[in-house]
Amino acid sequence: MQFINDKKLLAGMTFGCVVFWVSSTAFAYDVSGDILTTKLERTTNDHALTLPKVSYTRLFDDGSSLMLEKDWYWREGSHDSGWPKHDEFFANYSFPAFRFGHSEKWSLAPQLGAKFRSNVTRALAAIKLGYEGDGWSLRGRYRYENETTTSGTAKKGEAGRVDIYASYELSKRWTVLYNPHYHFKMEDESPDFGSGGGRNYLEQEFIAFYKIDPKNTMFGGYIRRDTNSENASTDPGQRNSSWLLGYAHKF
């Protein structure tokens, strides 16, 4: 297995592991290029969210990458028709990985990014450490988020997130990825970051990738999230987990 480089309406709803996997493994035949990725996600609660996302990733010759992502959403009972409601724009730059150890199987890469909504801006900084085995890989990432809101009711907040990306190549076409990620607040006086008012929470993503050919990959999976608080205003006590389906094309 070869690697070319390392790469929320609901808090924690992320495109990260899909972009990371597609950009670093599914297209490991050349270094530079462009990847267009689309994904559709649907939550399982009563007032379900439908979330289409699209991202563009540029892979550079030095192993760095720039990702630009846009997502929207519909909520059942609120946005049943018409164009979806705007949610978020995300930009992320991954620096060239420093490789070390026997056969340079270890890699270390910093990342910088930002997320923008109408009332929230988040600055992001991350560091990713990984190891590449024979047909498998294990990577860990720590990400720091500094959040500024413009609503006038919430204060500036800080949060952290820890990801683990464990992947295994079942065949030349099929690969599976497991990504548990833990979110936590870093101070007391800031808006709740988790679903249901929880300040710290764990999510798990299970994704399978099917490589149609060197330039086209399909993927799908399941994201398991915690339940809402029993005091939540919408769908109390229900789990906001989701199913997802996506496609990536390299050109």
C-alpha positions in Angstrom: 0.0 0.0 0.0 1.3 3.4 -0.9 0.6 6.8 0.6 1.1 10.2 -1.1 0.3 12.6 1.7 -1.7 13.0 4.8 -4.8 14.6 4.6 -20.9 20.5 11.9 -25.4 21.7 11.9 -24.4 18.8 14.1 -21.2 19.1 16.1 -18.6 16.6 15.0 -20.1 16.0 11.6 -16.9 15.7 9.6 -15.6 15.0 6.2 -12.1 14.6 7.4 -11.6 10.9 7.3 -13.1 10.6 3.8 -10.8 13.3 2.4 -7.8 11.9 4.2 -8.4 8.4 2.9 -9.3 9.2 -0.6 -6.4 11.6 -1.1 -3.8 9.5 0.5 -4.6 6.0 -0.7 -7.2 5.6 -3.4 -5.1 7.7 -5.8 -1.6 6.6 -4.9 -0.5 6.3 -8.5 1.0 9.8 -8.8 1.7 12.6 -6.4 0.2 15.8 -7.8 -3.3 16.2 -9.1 -6.9 17.3 -8.2 -9.6 15.4 -6.5 -13.4 16.3 -6.5 -15.3 14.5 -3.8 -19.0 14.5 -3.1 -20.9 13.0 -0.2 -24.5 12.7 0.9 -25.3 12.1 4.6 -28.6 11.3 6.3 -29.2 11.2 10.0 -31.5 8.7 11.7 -33.4 10.9 14.2 -37.1 11.9 13.6 -36.3 15.4 12.3 -33.6 14.0 10.1 -30.9 16.1 8.5 -29.9 15.6 4.9 -26.4 16.9 4.3 -24.8 17.1 0.8 -21.1 18.0 0.8 -18.6 18.7 -1.9 -14.9 19.3 -1.7 -12.0 20.1 -4.0 -8.5 18.9 -3.0 -5.3 20.0 -4.7 -2.3 17.6 -4.3 1.0 19.3 -4.7 4.4 17.8 -5.9 6.0 18.2 -2.5 3.3 16.0 -0.8 1.3 18.9 0.7 -2.4 19.5 -0.1 -5.1 22.1 0.0 -8.7 21.2 0.6 -11.8 23.4 0.1 -15.1 22.1 1.3 -18.7 23.4 1.1 -21.7 21.8 2.8 -25.5 22.4 3.1 -28.4 20.8 4.9 -32.1 20.2 5.0 -33.9 19.5 8.3 -37.2 17.5 8.1 -40.1 19.6 9.2 -38.2 22.9 8.6 -36.6 22.7 5.1 -38.8 20.2 3.3 -38.5 21.8 -0.1 -36.4 24.3 -2.0 -32.6 25.0 -1.9 -30.9 23.6 1.2 -29.9 25.9 4.1 -26.3 27.0 4.1 -24.1 25.4 6.8 -20.4 25.7 6.5 -17.3 26.4 4.4 -14.0 24.7 5.4 -10.5 25.3 4.2 -7.5 23.1 5.3 -3.8 23.0 4.3 -1.7 19.9 5.1 2.1 20.5 5.0 4.5 18.0 3.5 5.0 15.1 5.8 8.3 14.5 7.5 9.1 10.8 7.1 11.4 8.8 9.4 12.2 5.3 10.8 12.9 2.1 9.0 12.0 2.4 5.3 10.4 5.8 6.3 7.2 4.1 7.4 6.6 6.8 10.0 5.3 10.2 9.0 4.6 13.5 10.8 2.6 16.3 9.3 1.1 19.6 10.6 -2.1 21.1 9.3 -3.8 24.5 9.4 -7.4 25.3 8.6 -10.5 27.4 9.2 -14.3 26.8 9.3 -16.8 29.6 8.5 -20.5 29.9 9.3 -22.8 32.9 9.4 -22.3 33.3 13.2 -19.2 31.2 14.0 -15.6 31.2 12.8 -13.2 28.4 13.9 -9.4 28.5 13.5 -7.9 25.0 13.4 -4.4 23.7 13.9 -3.5 20.0 13.9 -0.6 17.5 14.0 -0.8 14.0 12.5 1.5 11.0 13.2 1.2 7.8 11.2 2.6 4.4 10.5 2.3 2.5 7.2 2.2 -1.3 7.3 1.9 -3.9 4.6 -1.8 -3.4 3.5 -2.7 -1.5 6.6 -2.0 1.8 8.3 -2.6 3.4 11.7 -2.6 7.2 12.2 -3.4 9.6 15.0 -4.2 13.3 14.9 -4.7 16.0 17.5 -6.6 19.1 16.4 -7.0 22.4 18.3 -10.0 24.6 17.6 -10.4 28.3 18.6 -14.0 29.4 18.1 -15.4 32.9 17.9 -19.1 33.5 17.7 -21.0 36.7 16.6 -24.4 35.8 18.1 -23.7 38.1 21.1 -24.9 35.4 23.6 -21.9 33.0 23.5 -18.3 33.5 24.5 -15.1 32.6 22.7 -14.3 29.0 23.1 -11.6 26.4 22.7 -11.9 22.8 21.9 -9.8 19.8 21.1 -10.3 16.7 19.0 -8.3 13.4 18.9 -8.7 11.1 15.8 -7.5 7.6 15.2 -7.5 6.4 11.5 -7.1 2.6 11.3 -7.3 1.2 7.7 -7.0 -2.2 6.2 -6.8 -3.2 2.6 -9.1 -6.2 2.0 -8.2 -6.5 -1.7 -6.9 -4.3 -4.5 -10.3 -2.7 -4.8 -11.8 -2.8 -1.3 -10.5 -1.0 1.8 -12.1 -0.4 5.2 -11.5 2.5 7.6 -12.4 2.9 11.3 -12.2 6.4 12.7 -13.1 7.0 16.4 -12.7 10.6 17.4 -13.1 12.3 20.8 -14.1 15.9 21.2 -13.5 17.9 24.4 -13.8 21.4 25.7 -10.7 23.1 27.0 -12.3 25.7 29.3 -15.5 26.3 31.3 -17.0 29.5 29.9 -17.8 28.6 26.3 -20.8 27.2 24.3 -21.5 23.5 24.5 -19.6 21.7 21.7 -21.3 18.3 21.8 -24.7 17.1 20.9 -27.3 17.2 23.7 -25.3 19.8 25.7 -22.5 17.4 26.4 -19.1 19.0 26.6 -17.1 15.9 25.9 -18.2 13.1 23.5 -17.0 10.3 21.3 -18.1 9.5 17.7 -17.2 6.6 15.5 -17.0 6.3 11.7 -17.0 3.0 9.8 -16.4 3.5 6.1 -15.7 1.1 3.2 -14.0 2.3 -0.1 -14.3 0.6 -3.5 -11.8 1.6 -6.1 -13.5 1.4 -9.5 -10.3 2.4 -11.3 -7.2 4.5 -10.6 -9.2 7.7 -10.9 -12.6 6.8 -9.4 -13.6 5.6 -6.0 -17.0 5.1 -4.3 -17.4 4.9 -0.5 -20.1 4.5 2.1 -20.5 3.9 5.8 -22.1 4.7 9.1 -21.3 7.4 11.7 -22.3 6.6 15.3 -23.1 9.5 17.6 -24.3 10.0 21.1 -28.0 10.6 21.9 -29.4 14.0 22.4 -30.1 15.2 25.9 -33.6 14.3 27.3 -34.0 18.1 27.7 -33.1 18.9 24.1 -35.6 21.1 22.2 -35.6 18.8 19.2 -35.8 15.0 19.2 -34.8 14.5 22.9 -33.1 11.2 23.7 -32.6 10.3 20.1 -29.4 9.3 18.5 -28.2 11.5 15.7 -26.2 8.8 13.9 -26.1 8.9 10.1 -25.5 6.9 6.9 -23.4 8.3 4.2 -22.6 7.6 0.5 -19.9 9.3 -1.6 -17.9 9.4 -4.7 -14.4 10.8 -5.5 -12.8 11.5 -8.9 -9.2 12.4 -9.6 -8.3 14.5 -12.6 
